[in-house]
Amino acid sequence: MIELVEKQSSIKLLEGEQRIIVENSLAKSTSVEVMPNSSLVHYRLNKGNDNKLSVKVHENASYKLITLQIGNGTLDIDVSLEGAKAYCQSDIAYALNKEDKMTIVSNFVHNANETTSNQLIKGVASGNSYATFEGKILIPYDKKKVEGNQQHRALLLSKSATVKAVPALEIYADDVKCSHGSAIGNLNQEQIYYLQTRGISKEEAYKILTSAFLREVTDGIDAEDLRTSFEKEIAECLLLNV
């Protein structure tokens, strides 16, 4: 069963518990603790607010986070994998327009052996918007069988939109498998032209292609109604001037 909540300052799962939580508005700060052998799926919608999220994932526990960021705001995400076989997946889709300014900062620390983290951040910026992503994966000394992945990709839909990304790995151990990267670019004009030749307007072509670009994140939402709602929020944000 999905729990609908707002502005949670603290979320803690009992050992062995499984929960699905949807937050439609965020508090200034939120702490999450996923106890051993438990599982939390956490969907968040943020529109214009700042939030600091602090997460601890314990032994053999799983935390899946999907965040939709619309417009202004700062997201600060700190995740600590505290026990063996702890797992965290953090996916973010952001959509900016007009004069929006947004910052995402993520810090993932692997404090135990056999831990895994995956991050995927995909965004679309139009108008005069400005987005910044800063992400770090830290693996301390002597940790073994650790895997950490981080990818950021963004589309610029106008000449005056700006996206900056600084992904980083800080590794002090040998038995690890890690990757990171960032790509920022424009929509393929040949694809836009192809859609126009099929009777689709230029603005609608942009919307189709940007929606497809972000779907890698939104497809991770298992609940169909919630996925549709998130995709609608993105479409409403992208008031394109193309």
N, C-alpha and C positions, 0 to 999 in steps of 0.2 A: 504493500500500500504506500502511495506517495503522500508525504506530509508537506503541506503548504504552510510556510512560515515567513515572517518578516523580521528584519533587523535583529538577528540572533547574535548575542555577544558571546555565547558559549554553547558548544555542541560536544557531547561526550557519549561515546558508545560503550556499553558494557561488553565484557568479554564474550565472544561468540555471537554478538548481536548483528543484525543486518537491517539497514535503514536506507530509504531513498528520501531525500529532502530537497524541496524547491524553495529558494528565496527570491521573492520578487522585488525586494529592496534591502539594502545592506546597512548594517550599523557601522559606526566609525571604526570599530575593531571587532574581530571575531576570533575566538580560539576554538580549535577542533582537536579532539583527541580520540584516536581510533585504537581501542584496546586490543590485546592479542586475540587472534582468530576471528575478528569481526570485520564487517564490510560496510562501507558508507559510499553511496552515490550521491553527489552534491551538485545540484544545478543552481546557478546564480545569474540573475539579471541585474545589471547595474546601469542606471541612467543618471549621470551627472553627479555622482557622489564619490567620496574618497573612502577607501576601506583598507585596513591592514588585517591580513589573514595569517594566523600562526597555527601550524598544524604539526601534530606528533602522530606518527604511525608506528605501532608496536609490532611485536613478533607475529609473523604469519597473518598480518592484517592488510586490508586493501582499501585505498581511498581513491575514488574517481571523481574528479572535479571538472565540470564544464561551466565556463563563465562567458556570458554575452555582455560585452561592454558597448554601450551606446552613448556617444557624445563625450562630454567633459568628464574628468575624474582621474584619480590615481588609485591603482591597484598595487598593493604591496603584499607579496605572497612569500611567506617563509615556511618551508617544509623540512622537517627533520625525520628521517627514517631511523627509528630507534631500536628495532629488533630484527633478527635474522628473517629473511624472506618477506620483509615489509615491502609493499608496492604502492606507488603513487602515480596516477596519470592526471595531468593537468592540461586541459585544452581550453583555449581562449579564442573567441571570434570577436573582432571589434569593427565597428562601422562609425565613421566620422564624416561630418559635413560642415559647411559654413565656417565658423571661426572656432570650432571645437579644438580643445587641447587635452591630450590624454597621455598618461604615463603608466607603464606597467614595469614593475620591478619584481623579479623572482629570485629567490635564493633557496637552493635545494642542497641539503647536507646528508650524506650517507654515513650515518654513525654506527652502522653494523654491517656484518658480512652478509652476502647473498641478498642484497637489496637492489631494487630496480625502480627507476623513475623515467617517465616519458613526458615530454612537454611539446605541445604543438600550439603555436600562436599564429593565427592568420587574420589579416586585417585589410580593410578597404578605406581609403581616405580620399575625400573630394573637397571641393571648395577651397578655403584657405586653412584647412585643418592641419594640425601638427601632432604627430604621435611619436613617442619614444618607448623603446623596449630595452631594458637592461636585465640580463639573465645570467646567473652563475650556478654551476654545479660544483660542489666541493666534496672531495673524497679524501678523508684524513689518512694518516699513516697506518699501515698494516691492515687495512681493510681488504677483504678478499671476495672474489666473485661478485663484483659490483658492476651494474650496468646503468648508465645514465645517458639519456638522449634529449636533445633540445633543438627544435627547429622553429624559425620565425620566417614568415613570408607575407608580403604586403603588396597591394595594388594601389597605384596612384591614378586617380580618375580625373585629375586636373593638373595643370602646370604649376599651380600655386600651392598644392598640397605637399606636405613634407612628412617623411617617416625616417626615423633614425633607429638603428638597432646595434646593441653591443652584447653579443653572446660571449660567454667565457666559461672555460673549464679550469678548475684548480685541483690538480691531482697529485697526491703524495703517495700513491700505492701503485703496485705493478699489475696485480691480477684484476684488471678492469677492462670494460668495454664501453667506450664513450664516444659520443658524436655531438656536434653542434653546427649550426649554420644559419645564415640569413640571406634572403633574396628579396629585392624590392624592384618592381618594374611596372610597366604599363600593360593594358589589355592589348591583345593581338588584334591589330586593325584588319587583318585579313578575315578573322572570324567575325568581326563586326560587319564587314562588307558582305560576307556570305549570308548572314542573317538578314541584312537589308535587302538583298536580292530575292529573298523569300517573302518579302512583304512586311517585314518587321521593322518598326521605327528604330532610329538610332538609340534613343533613350531606352526603349524596351530591350534592345540588344545588349546594352550595357548592364541592365538589371539581370537579364538571364545569365550573362557570363560571370558577373560578380556573385550572384547567388550560387552558381556552380562552384566557384572558387572557394567560397566559405563552407560549402556542404561537407567538406572533409571533417569539419568540426561538428556541424549541426547533425550530421548523420550518426554521430555518437550518442545522440539523445534517444533512448529506447522508447520513451512514451510518445506516441504519434501526436497527440494533441499538444503536448509541450513543445515538440519539435516544430510543429506548424506555427505555434505562437512565437517562438524565437525567430523563425524565418520571416514572419510578418513584421516584427520589430525592426529587423535589418532592412527590409524593403521600404518601410516608412521613413527610415533615417536617410536613405540614399535619394534625396531630392536632387537629382543630377542636373548639372548645367553642362551639357555635352554638345 
